[in-house]
Amino acid sequence: EDTNLTALPKEIGNLTNLTNINLQHNKLTGLPPGIGNFRKLTELDLRFNRLITIPPEIGRLVDLAKLNLPSNQLQNLPPEIGNLKKLVFLVTRQQYLPNLSNPA
């Protein structure tokens, strides 16, 4: 938390037994595809970064229950987010997500 990280090494995907990742208050603009290797992950906190996109590999986090994304620069979420069947908590406030707008 709050370490001014601008990127994660692709090798982070080797830490497959992680259950909780708190990366809030950094300067991340993206996530490596290896994020999809965290099959045991239940909580992912990415608040207050500079994320522009979330990789489609997020859909492989089958145990993810809590995803915190507020205060980033996201403009959409990948459709693979629909694969997160255990997700019960998703926060995306304070960003413009035009593809999630309500139909007229």
C-alpha positions as CSV (number, residue, x, y, z in Angstrom):
1,E,0.0,0.0,0.0
2,D,1.2,3.5,-1.0
3,T,4.6,2.4,-2.3
4,N,4.5,4.5,-5.5
5,L,4.6,1.4,-7.7
6,T,4.2,2.2,-11.3
7,A,4.2,-1.4,-12.6
8,L,4.2,-5.0,-11.3
9,P,6.8,-7.5,-12.5
10,K,5.4,-10.2,-14.7
11,E,6.9,-12.7,-12.3
12,I,4.3,-11.7,-9.7
13,G,2.1,-14.4,-11.4
14,N,4.3,-17.0,-9.8
15,L,2.9,-16.2,-6.4
16,T,-0.1,-18.5,-6.9
17,N,-1.0,-19.0,-3.3
18,L,-1.9,-15.4,-2.6
19,T,-5.4,-14.9,-1.2
20,N,-5.3,-11.1,-0.7
21,I,-3.5,-8.3,-2.6
22,N,-3.6,-4.7,-1.4
23,L,-2.1,-2.4,-4.0
24,Q,-4.1,0.8,-3.2
25,H,-2.5,4.2,-3.4
26,N,0.1,3.5,-6.0
27,K,0.7,4.6,-9.6
28,L,-0.1,1.5,-11.5
29,T,-1.4,2.0,-15.0
30,G,-1.9,-1.7,-15.9
31,L,-1.6,-5.2,-14.6
32,P,0.4,-8.1,-16.0
33,P,-1.5,-11.0,-17.6
34,G,0.0,-13.2,-14.8
35,I,-2.7,-11.7,-12.5
36,G,-4.8,-14.5,-13.8
37,N,-2.6,-17.1,-12.0
38,F,-3.9,-16.1,-8.6
39,R,-6.6,-18.7,-8.5
40,K,-6.9,-18.6,-4.7
41,L,-7.2,-14.8,-4.6
42,T,-10.4,-13.7,-2.7
43,E,-9.7,-9.9,-2.4
44,L,-8.0,-7.5,-4.8
45,D,-7.7,-3.9,-3.8
46,L,-6.6,-1.5,-6.5
47,R,-8.0,1.7,-5.3
48,F,-6.3,5.0,-6.1
49,N,-4.0,4.0,-8.9
50,R,-3.9,5.1,-12.5
51,L,-5.3,1.9,-14.1
52,I,-6.5,2.4,-17.7
53,T,-7.5,-1.2,-18.3
54,I,-8.0,-4.5,-16.5
55,P,-6.6,-7.5,-18.4
56,P,-9.0,-10.2,-19.5
57,E,-7.1,-12.7,-17.4
58,I,-9.0,-11.3,-14.4
59,G,-11.7,-13.7,-15.4
60,R,-9.6,-16.6,-14.3
61,L,-9.7,-15.5,-10.6
62,V,-12.4,-18.0,-9.8
63,D,-12.4,-17.4,-6.0
64,L,-12.4,-13.6,-6.2
65,A,-15.1,-12.2,-3.9
66,K,-14.1,-8.6,-3.5
67,L,-12.7,-6.3,-6.2
68,N,-12.0,-2.7,-5.3
69,L,-11.3,-0.4,-8.3
70,P,-12.4,3.2,-7.4
71,S,-10.3,6.2,-8.3
72,N,-8.6,4.9,-11.3
73,Q,-8.8,5.9,-15.0
74,L,-10.8,2.9,-16.3
75,Q,-13.2,3.4,-19.2
76,N,-14.5,-0.1,-19.3
77,L,-14.2,-3.5,-17.7
78,P,-13.4,-6.6,-19.7
79,P,-16.3,-9.0,-20.4
80,E,-14.4,-11.7,-18.6
81,I,-15.3,-10.1,-15.3
82,G,-18.6,-12.0,-15.8
83,N,-16.7,-15.2,-15.1
84,L,-16.2,-14.2,-11.5
85,K,-19.1,-16.2,-10.1
86,K,-18.0,-15.7,-6.4
87,L,-17.7,-11.9,-6.8
88,V,-20.0,-10.2,-4.2
89,F,-18.3,-6.8,-3.9
90,L,-17.3,-4.7,-6.9
91,V,-16.6,-1.0,-6.4
92,T,-15.9,1.2,-9.5
93,R,-16.9,4.7,-8.3
94,Q,-15.1,7.9,-9.3
95,Q,-14.4,6.9,-12.9
96,Y,-16.2,7.1,-16.2
97,L,-17.4,3.7,-17.4
98,P,-19.5,4.5,-20.6
99,N,-19.9,0.8,-21.4
100,L,-21.7,0.2,-18.1
101,S,-24.3,3.0,-18.6
102,N,-28.0,2.3,-18.3
103,P,-29.9,1.8,-21.5
104,A,-32.2,4.7,-22.4
